[in-house]
Amino acid sequence: MKTLKLTESEESRLIKILQERYSKSLNLFEISTIKGILEKLGVKVDDWTPDFKDL
């Protein structure tokens, strides 16, 4: 697995992009994947969506 080093502005922009995609998606697998990525980036996602591993 590769590790990415992001600047604060890159991380902030990536989070905004993922949050926008998350809010518009109707695909449960996509939503759960994005939720996992956001949580790894330190964003708390407080909703009913299960983790990808639970699907």
Summary of the structure (lengths in Angstrom):
residues: 55
radius of gyration: 11.6
end to end distance: 22.5
largest distance: 32.5
contacts: 109
relative contact order: 0.16
helix: 60%
strand: 0%
